[in-house]
Amino acid sequence: MEQTNLTSERVAVEDAANVIEFYYEKGWTDGLPVVPATEERVREFLSAAGRSPSDVIGVVPTRGRVITAEKVAINAVMAGCRPEYMPVLVAVIEAMCEPEFNYHGSQASTGSSAQLIVVNGPIAADLEVNSGVNVFGPGVRANSTIGRAVRLINMNVTGGTPGILDKSTLGQGGKYSMCIAENEQASPWETLHVQRGYAATENTVTVFAVMSPLQVSDGASNSPEALLDNFALAMNGMRNGMGEFVIVMSPEHARLFRNAEWSKRQAMEYLHEHAAVSAEDLKRQGRLSGDVEPGDATDMQPLVKTSDGIVFLVAGGEAGGFSSLISRWGGGTSSRSITKVIKT
């Protein structure tokens, strides 16, 4: 790693309380107090990722913003990360800066777009990324701070400040942090990164631009078909995906598929077929052009173009028939999830 000087502004303050207030005055927080980013701490984070301060991690051409390793490290420190999280953050930024992800569009939308970060591979256990009880909730440092660091980078580096570039009408809790791992022990299937062609021993991160999760409660279904029919009803009510849906399925729900010996592909294809809405409804809602015609009531339009647009993950606590449905922000081709290798 080439050693170069840090280029960010240095500020001297009298004590910790003044530091925290200084960050608030500058608008550099997400509304919560941040950890002061000292030069020593920033260099420790850079070293953990084998990066020089000036290394370009990603570029957002629409905004003319360059995200350097130094800026990633500073915001990681502020978020409360540990140095060993830094390679994960580098991979997240690399993923978000791929053109297909549409980093700028997802930030500037009036929708409630947030970044869902999924960590796969041995590193998830090494960093203790939560995949179990309360997987979307508070209490675990890795999940909370990795997602928070990405939000701070959005605000402090690429200009995604609420009310300025970020025009989200309602917002959502996931805009603070939404980082999880898969519960591989509870899953009857291959993990997301293996499904996408990576070895089980490789460390990856997958990033989705997503809307607010919808929790589906189902403790009654006793077959994969019954559960998936319930998911389809919920998806039909959301009607925002039209491109990609993420289903974060609890272990209790996943056991139905294990017991019935269903493959992930079977589940994807079944849900693709049954998560559909009639052309009549779409026309009445203005989502499909033209007048309602005979036959429209039975002309079913799938909510995702292909079964590959349905992404199954298994996560959460062992007890409880609860799963989350998460539609991709924007629908159609507005954004595509991206998987990147975590380089350690």
RODO-2510 file (C-alpha; in nm, 4 decimals, decimal comma):
residues 344
     n   res          X          Y          Z
     1     m     0,0000     0,0000     0,0000
     2     e     0,1421     0,3354    -0,1038
     3     q     0,1530     0,5746     0,1903
     4     t     0,0231     0,9216     0,1108
     5     n    -0,0925     1,2101     0,3235
     6     l    -0,4490     1,2537     0,4357
     7     t    -0,6062     1,5486     0,2557
     8     s    -0,9178     1,6115     0,4641
     9     e    -0,9472     1,9243     0,6775
    10     r    -0,8078     1,9053     1,0316
    11     v    -1,0068     2,0646     1,3116
    12     a    -0,8871     2,1157     1,6707
    13     v    -1,1482     2,1128     1,9472
    14     e    -1,1301     2,1365     2,3248
    15     d    -1,3118     1,8226     2,4376
    16     a    -1,5313     1,5321     2,3246
    17     a    -1,8577     1,7188     2,3803
    18     n    -1,7404     2,0031     2,1591
    19     v    -1,6375     1,7561     1,8887
    20     i    -1,9838     1,6028     1,8782
    21     e    -2,1510     1,9440     1,8631
    22     f    -1,9106     2,0481     1,5877
    23     y    -2,0243     1,7542     1,3734
    24     y    -2,3854     1,8542     1,4275
    25     e    -2,3133     2,2158     1,3323
    26     k    -2,1483     2,1003     1,0106
    27     g    -2,4403     1,8696     0,9235
    28     w    -2,2123     1,5654     0,9135
    29     t    -2,4314     1,3321     1,1208
    30     d    -2,7374     1,1208     1,0500
    31     g    -2,9055     1,2793     1,3506
    32     l    -2,7236     1,0625     1,6031
    33     p    -2,3885     1,1422     1,7682
    34     v    -2,0808     1,0235     1,5802
    35     v    -1,7365     0,9026     1,6827
    36     p    -1,4655     1,1671     1,6238
    37     a    -1,2483     1,0673     1,3278
    38     t    -0,8887     1,1162     1,4393
    39     e    -0,6005     1,0875     1,1946
    40     e    -0,4603     0,7871     1,3793
    41     r    -0,7929     0,6057     1,3671
    42     v    -0,8473     0,6821     0,9979
    43     r    -0,5043     0,5431     0,9110
    44     e    -0,5848     0,2285     1,1087
    45     f    -0,8934     0,1739     0,8935
    46     l    -0,7017     0,2342     0,5712
    47     s    -0,4396    -0,0175     0,6783
    48     a    -0,7084    -0,2770     0,7531
    49     a    -0,8211    -0,2584     0,3897
    50     g    -0,4719    -0,2248     0,2420
    51     r    -0,5636     0,1102     0,0896
    52     s    -0,3949     0,4450     0,0384
    53     p    -0,5957     0,7567     0,1266
    54     s    -0,6128     0,8677    -0,2377
    55     d    -0,7352     0,5345    -0,3768
    56     v    -1,0541     0,5922    -0,5749
    57     i    -1,3192     0,3457    -0,4597
    58     g    -1,5976     0,4782    -0,6789
    59     v    -1,7275     0,7697    -0,8815
    60     v    -2,0781     0,9168    -0,9102
    61     p    -2,0574     1,0930    -1,2501
    62     t    -2,3987     1,2605    -1,2268
    63     r    -2,2855     1,4494    -0,9193
    64     g    -1,9200     1,4746    -1,0115
    65     r    -1,8344     1,3060    -0,6812
    66     v    -1,5270     1,0897    -0,6222
    67     i    -1,5299     0,8523    -0,3252
    68     t    -1,1770     0,7924    -0,1993
    69     a    -1,0593     0,5385     0,0551
    70     e    -0,9872     0,8253     0,2934
    71     k    -1,3485     0,9425     0,2845
    72     v    -1,4767     0,5891     0,3344
    73     a    -1,2469     0,5440     0,6347
    74     i    -1,3462     0,8755     0,7930
    75     n    -1,7161     0,7964     0,7747
    76     a    -1,6575     0,4401     0,8938
    77     v    -1,4876     0,5752     1,2051
    78     m    -1,7706     0,8225     1,2572
    79     a    -2,0297     0,5453     1,2286
    80     g    -1,8635     0,3422     1,5042
    81     c    -1,7233     0,0664     1,2824
    82     r    -1,4305    -0,1562     1,3701
    83     p    -1,1288    -0,1415     1,1339
    84     e    -1,1946    -0,4943     1,0081
    85     y    -1,5269    -0,3773     0,8615
    86     m    -1,3426    -0,1534     0,6160
    87     p    -1,3022    -0,4148     0,3358
    88     v    -1,6784    -0,4732     0,3464
    89     l    -1,7442    -0,1015     0,3077
    90     v    -1,5039    -0,0779     0,0151
    91     a    -1,6932    -0,3583    -0,1609
    92     v    -2,0291    -0,1919    -0,0856
    93     i    -1,9189     0,1376    -0,2420
    94     e    -1,7747    -0,0447    -0,5433
    95     a    -2,1116    -0,2152    -0,5918
    96     m    -2,3149     0,1031    -0,5548
    97     c    -2,0976     0,2865    -0,8065
    98     e    -2,1703     0,0344    -1,0815
    99     p    -2,3890     0,2116    -1,3416
   100     e    -2,6622    -0,0535    -1,3183
   101     f    -2,7145     0,0212    -0,9497
   102     n    -2,8053     0,3852    -1,0237
   103     y    -2,6525     0,5349    -0,7102
   104     h    -2,7576     0,8914    -0,7896
   105     g    -3,1138     0,8049    -0,8886
   106     s    -3,1755     0,6010    -0,5764
   107     q    -3,0512     0,8899    -0,3605
   108     a    -3,2479     1,1659    -0,5312
   109     s    -3,5838     0,9868    -0,5439
   110     t    -3,8994     1,0893    -0,3598
   111     g    -3,9391     0,7192    -0,2846
   112     s    -3,8056     0,5698     0,0370
   113     s    -3,4972     0,4126    -0,1179
   114     a    -3,2423     0,2598     0,1184
   115     q    -2,9468     0,0287     0,0663
   116     l    -2,9997    -0,3331     0,1722
   117     i    -2,6553    -0,4852     0,2297
   118     v    -2,6223    -0,8656     0,2398
   119     v    -2,2915    -1,0115     0,3579
   120     n    -2,2057    -1,3677     0,2496
   121     g    -1,9154    -1,6022     0,3092
   122     p    -1,6998    -1,6867     0,6125
   123     i    -1,6431    -1,3168     0,6838
   124     a    -2,0035    -1,2826     0,8014
   125     a    -1,9304    -1,5077     1,0986
   126     d    -1,5824    -1,3615     1,1482
   127     l    -1,7276    -1,0108     1,1841
   128     e    -2,0318    -1,1388     1,3762
   129     v    -2,2809    -0,9948     1,1285
   130     n    -2,6223    -1,0883     1,2649
   131     s    -2,8289    -1,3345     1,0625
   132     g    -3,0557    -1,4522     1,3426
   133     v    -3,2888    -1,3068     1,6044
   134     n    -3,3872    -0,9449     1,5381
   135     v    -3,1884    -0,9476     1,2140
   136     f    -3,3222    -0,6094     1,0985
   137     g    -3,3160    -0,4610     1,4484
   138     p    -3,0640    -0,2964     1,6798
   139     g    -2,8062    -0,4463     1,9100
   140     v    -2,5303    -0,5831     1,6857
   141     r    -2,2361    -0,3597     1,6082
   142     a    -2,1469    -0,4925     1,2628
   143     n    -2,4993    -0,4679     1,1213
   144     s    -2,5671    -0,1297     1,2770
   145     t    -2,2420     0,0442     1,1920
   146     i    -2,1689    -0,0951     0,8449
   147     g    -2,5086     0,0239     0,7242
   148     r    -2,4710     0,3511     0,9106
   149     a    -2,1307     0,4160     0,7536
   150     v    -2,2845     0,3788     0,4084
   151     r    -2,5546     0,6305     0,4995
   152     l    -2,2932     0,8781     0,6251
   153     i    -2,0980     0,8346     0,3008
   154     n    -2,4192     0,9029     0,1097
   155     m    -2,4666     1,2264     0,3012
   156     n    -2,1126     1,3532     0,3533
   157     v    -1,9377     1,2420     0,0346
   158     t    -2,1951     1,2119    -0,2433
   159     g    -2,4277     1,4885    -0,1260
   160     g    -2,7308     1,2768    -0,0370
   161     t    -2,8433     1,5096     0,2407
   162     p    -3,2110     1,4831     0,3421
   163     g    -3,4091     1,7755     0,2087
   164     i    -3,1392     1,8732    -0,0402
   165     l    -3,0595     1,5826    -0,2731
   166     d    -3,2495     1,3190    -0,0749
   167     k    -3,6123     1,4142    -0,1437
   168     s    -3,7741     1,1054     0,0089
   169     t    -4,1372     1,1826     0,0896
   170     l    -4,1597     0,9550     0,3931
   171     g    -3,8194     0,7955     0,4407
   172     q    -3,7794     0,4682     0,6288
   173     g    -3,5816     0,3156     0,9139
   174     g    -3,3589     0,1335     0,6663
   175     k    -3,2085     0,4671     0,5685
   176     y    -3,0211     0,4584     0,9007
   177     s    -2,8905     0,1058     0,8460
   178     m    -3,0011    -0,2141     0,6705
   179     c    -2,7195    -0,4675     0,6783
   180     i    -2,7702    -0,8422     0,7331
   181     a    -2,6170    -1,1825     0,6728
   182     e    -2,7900    -1,5018     0,5632
   183     n    -2,8729    -1,7664     0,8206
   184     e    -2,6936    -2,0403     0,6289
   185     q    -2,7565    -2,3097     0,8897
   186     a    -3,1329    -2,2550     0,8702
   187     s    -3,1502    -2,2323     0,4919
   188     p    -3,2493    -2,5335     0,2812
   189     w    -3,0810    -2,3774    -0,0193
   190     e    -2,7565    -2,2406    -0,1560
   191     t    -2,6730    -1,8896    -0,0411
   192     l    -2,7199    -1,5813    -0,2543
   193     h    -2,3547    -1,5528    -0,3531
   194     v    -2,3311    -1,9212    -0,4473
   195     q    -2,6478    -1,8797    -0,6540
   196     r    -2,4717    -1,5962    -0,8360
   197     g    -2,1680    -1,8047    -0,9226
   198     y    -1,9302    -1,7477    -0,6311
   199     a    -1,7706    -2,0190    -0,4207
   200     a    -1,9124    -2,0763    -0,0737
   201     t    -1,5702    -1,9872     0,0695
   202     e    -1,5605    -1,6485    -0,1065
   203     n    -1,6601    -1,3365     0,0842
   204     t    -1,9077    -1,1142    -0,0962
   205     v    -2,1484    -0,8317    -0,0402
   206     t    -2,4673    -0,7736    -0,2383
   207     v    -2,6345    -0,4329    -0,2386
   208     f    -2,9967    -0,3632    -0,3304
   209     a    -3,1734    -0,0258    -0,3576
   210     v    -3,4990    -0,1071    -0,1795
   211     m    -3,8242     0,0313    -0,0490
   212     s    -3,9601    -0,0290     0,3024
   213     p    -3,9934    -0,3940     0,4105
   214     l    -4,3395    -0,5432     0,4519
   215     q    -4,3672    -0,8088     0,7228
   216     v    -4,5852    -1,1081     0,6381
   217     s    -4,7221    -1,3069     0,9304
   218     d    -4,8170    -1,6665     0,8520
   219     g    -4,8188    -1,9344     1,1179
   220     a    -5,0891    -2,1414     0,9506
   221     s    -4,9540    -2,2482     0,6112
   222     n    -4,8421    -2,6105     0,6073
   223     s    -4,7019    -2,6318     0,2557
   224     p    -4,4726    -2,4272     0,0301
   225     e    -4,7625    -2,3527    -0,2043
   226     a    -4,9810    -2,2102     0,0718
   227     l    -4,7027    -1,9888     0,2044
   228     l    -4,6032    -1,8661    -0,1412
   229     d    -4,9668    -1,7872    -0,2212
   230     n    -4,9672    -1,5646     0,0878
   231     f    -4,6459    -1,3976    -0,0286
   232     a    -4,8025    -1,3429    -0,3717
   233     l    -5,1027    -1,1677    -0,2178
   234     a    -4,8725    -0,9346    -0,0271
   235     m    -4,6622    -0,8644    -0,3360
   236     n    -4,9737    -0,7868    -0,5378
   237     g    -5,0650    -0,5247    -0,2813
   238     m    -4,7210    -0,3638    -0,3024
   239     r    -4,7087    -0,3458    -0,6827
   240     n    -4,3895    -0,1481    -0,6831
   241     g    -4,1293    -0,4077    -0,7707
   242     m    -4,1888    -0,4827    -1,1364
   243     g    -3,8229    -0,5757    -1,1515
   244     e    -3,6933    -0,7415    -0,8361
   245     f    -3,8371    -0,8579    -0,5042
   246     v    -3,6339    -0,9705    -0,2048
   247     i    -3,7997    -1,2228     0,0256
   248     v    -3,6231    -1,2522     0,3609
   249     m    -3,7732    -1,5741     0,4900
   250     s    -3,7655    -1,6827     0,8529
   251     p    -3,6234    -2,0254     0,9449
   252     e    -3,9724    -2,1421     1,0441
   253     h    -4,1007    -2,0655     0,6959
   254     a    -3,7877    -2,2087     0,5360
   255     r    -3,8510    -2,5437     0,7044
   256     l    -4,1623    -2,5909     0,4905
   257     f    -3,9409    -2,5979     0,1821
   258     r    -3,6824    -2,8240     0,3429
   259     n    -3,9470    -3,0746     0,4503
   260     a    -4,1104    -3,0713     0,1068
   261     e    -3,7695    -3,0926    -0,0663
   262     w    -3,8373    -2,7881    -0,2788
   263     s    -3,5475    -2,6223    -0,4605
   264     k    -3,4979    -2,2482    -0,4592
   265     r    -3,5670    -2,2450    -0,8332
   266     q    -3,9057    -2,4133    -0,7752
   267     a    -3,9991    -2,1458    -0,5228
   268     m    -3,8858    -1,8663    -0,7541
   269     e    -4,0843    -2,0006    -1,0487
   270     y    -4,3984    -2,0636    -0,8435
   271     l    -4,3958    -1,7125    -0,7001
   272     h    -4,3230    -1,5593    -1,0400
   273     e    -4,6318    -1,7319    -1,1782
   274     h    -4,8649    -1,6476    -0,8919
   275     a    -4,7507    -1,2942    -0,8039
   276     a    -4,9454    -1,1303    -1,0823
   277     v    -5,2117    -0,8672    -1,1329
   278     s    -5,4687    -0,8383    -1,4105
   279     a    -5,4280    -0,6024    -1,7025
   280     e    -5,7693    -0,4627    -1,6064
   281     d    -5,6455    -0,3549    -1,2632
   282     l    -5,3262    -0,2095    -1,4071
   283     k    -5,5189    -0,0038    -1,6625
   284     r    -5,7629     0,1266    -1,4031
   285     q    -5,4684     0,2342    -1,1887
   286     g    -5,2926     0,4039    -1,4801
   287     r    -4,9994     0,1620    -1,4659
   288     l    -5,0803     0,0211    -1,8097
   289     s    -5,1837     0,2349    -2,1055
   290     g    -5,5047     0,1866    -2,3011
   291     d    -5,8714     0,1329    -2,2255
   292     v    -6,0007    -0,1717    -2,0426
   293     e    -6,0960    -0,4369    -2,2955
   294     p    -6,2694    -0,7750    -2,2801
   295     g    -6,0243    -1,0329    -2,1555
   296     d    -5,8194    -0,7882    -1,9476
   297     a    -5,9619    -0,9300    -1,6257
   298     t    -5,7980    -1,2665    -1,6947
   299     d    -5,4830    -1,1318    -1,8612
   300     m    -5,2456    -1,1677    -1,5685
   301     q    -4,9280    -0,9578    -1,5673
   302     p    -4,6410    -1,0849    -1,3484
   303     l    -4,4957    -0,8427    -1,0942
   304     v    -4,1448    -0,9391    -1,2013
   305     k    -4,0409    -1,0059    -1,5594
   306     t    -3,8655    -1,3348    -1,4874
   307     s    -3,8280    -1,5698    -1,1935
   308     d    -3,4685    -1,4469    -1,1577
   309     g    -3,6152    -1,1212    -1,0276
   310     i    -3,7252    -1,3013    -0,7110
   311     v    -3,4464    -1,3196    -0,4529
   312     f    -3,4880    -1,5561    -0,1586
   313     l    -3,2799    -1,5118     0,1565
   314     v    -3,3171    -1,6972     0,4862
   315     a    -3,2558    -1,4942     0,8021
   316     g    -3,4049    -1,4257     1,1417
   317     g    -3,4776    -1,6135     1,4626
   318     e    -3,5727    -1,9808     1,4721
   319     a    -3,9176    -1,9199     1,6206
   320     g    -4,1950    -1,7262     1,4514
   321     g    -4,3791    -1,7460     1,1207
   322     f    -4,2693    -1,4042     0,9967
   323     s    -4,0977    -1,3071     0,6727
   324     s    -4,0238    -0,9762     0,5031
   325     l    -4,1019    -0,8788     0,1465
   326     i    -3,8886    -0,5979     0,0098
   327     s    -3,9474    -0,4466    -0,3318
   328     r    -3,6679    -0,2915    -0,5287
   329     w    -3,6697     0,0844    -0,5526
   330     g    -3,8012     0,2270    -0,8770
   331     g    -3,9133    -0,0946    -1,0398
   332     g    -3,8396    -0,1920    -1,3979
   333     t    -3,4807    -0,1224    -1,4941
   334     s    -3,4287     0,1711    -1,2553
   335     s    -3,1758    -0,0234    -1,0503
   336     r    -3,0180    -0,3671    -1,0309
   337     s    -2,8645    -0,5391    -0,7313
   338     i    -2,4870    -0,5798    -0,7510
   339     t    -2,2606    -0,8405    -0,5897
   340     k    -1,8917    -0,7717    -0,5242
   341     v    -1,6093    -0,9751    -0,3741
   342     i    -1,4802    -0,8483    -0,0388
   343     k    -1,1029    -0,8207    -0,0707
   344     t    -0,9200    -0,8837     0,2552
***
